Amino acid sequence: MKIKDGFILRSICGEYIVVGEGISQVNFNKMLSLNDSAAFLWKGIEGKEFSAQDLVDLLLEKYEVTPQQASDDVSKLIQVWKDNDVIDD
């Protein structure tokens, strides 16, 4: 998977927001809000190919969670990103 070109993570008033920038994202007319851990994951995979396991590994390195909880959270997050069309498979 990879974040689609033109999507940028911004911090606005203490909130993390993904916005579409540039001509390739002209039809993206919304903002996607991310919590701190989702923003941490976004920063960790920005600009490179990644797998669900890469995201799980990042969570396990930073937070005290079980592998199962990390995997469940990553599955939900990937689905949100797919639903909002900000990543490619």
N, C-alpha and C positions, 0 to 999 in steps of 0.2 A: 504494500500500500504506500501511498504518498499523498501529502497535502497538495491539493491542486494549486497551480500557479495563480498568483494574484490574491491569495488569502493571507491576511496579516493579523497577528495578535497584537492588540493594543491594550494599554492600561489606561482607563478613563475613570477618573474620580474613585480610584481604588478598586475598580471592577475590571476584570479581564473580558475583552470583547474581540471576537473574530469578525473582521469586515472584509469585503471584497474590494480590491483596488485595481484600477486599470481597465482597459477596454475589454479584456477577456472576461471580466466579471460584471459587465454592465447590467446584466439581468438579475444579479444577486442584490435584492432590495431589502435585505434584513441584516440584523446583527445577531451573532450567536454569542451568548454569555457563557463564560467558563468559570468554574470555581478554581480555587488555588491549585488543587491537585491536577485537574484537567489542563490548566495552563502550564503547569510544570511538565506534564507529558507532552504537550504541544511543543514547548521549547526544546524538549529532548529529542524530538524527531523532525523538527523543522529542516527542510531542505534535503532530506534523505529518504530512501526507501526504508520501510519498517514493517514489522509483523506484530501481531497481537502479543506474541511472547516478548518482543522488545519492550512493549509498554508495561507488561507484567513485571519484567525485570527491573525497569525503572522504578515502579511503585515499591517493589520489595527492597530496593536499595535505600529508598528515602523514608518509607513509612513502616511502622511496625504492624503489618497486616499478614494474614495467612496467604499462602499461594492461592488457595481457593477464592478468598475474598478479592484478591487482586485480579484474578482471572474473571470473576463475575463482574467487577467494576469496569474492567477493560472491555468486556463484551458489550456492556450497556453503552459505554462511551463511543465505541466504534460505530454502533448502530445509530447513535445520535448524529455523529459526523457524516455517516452515509445518508441518513434521512435529510440532512441539510446540504448534501452534495458538496462537501468541502474536501473530501478525500477520494482518490482513485484506488481501485483494487489492484 
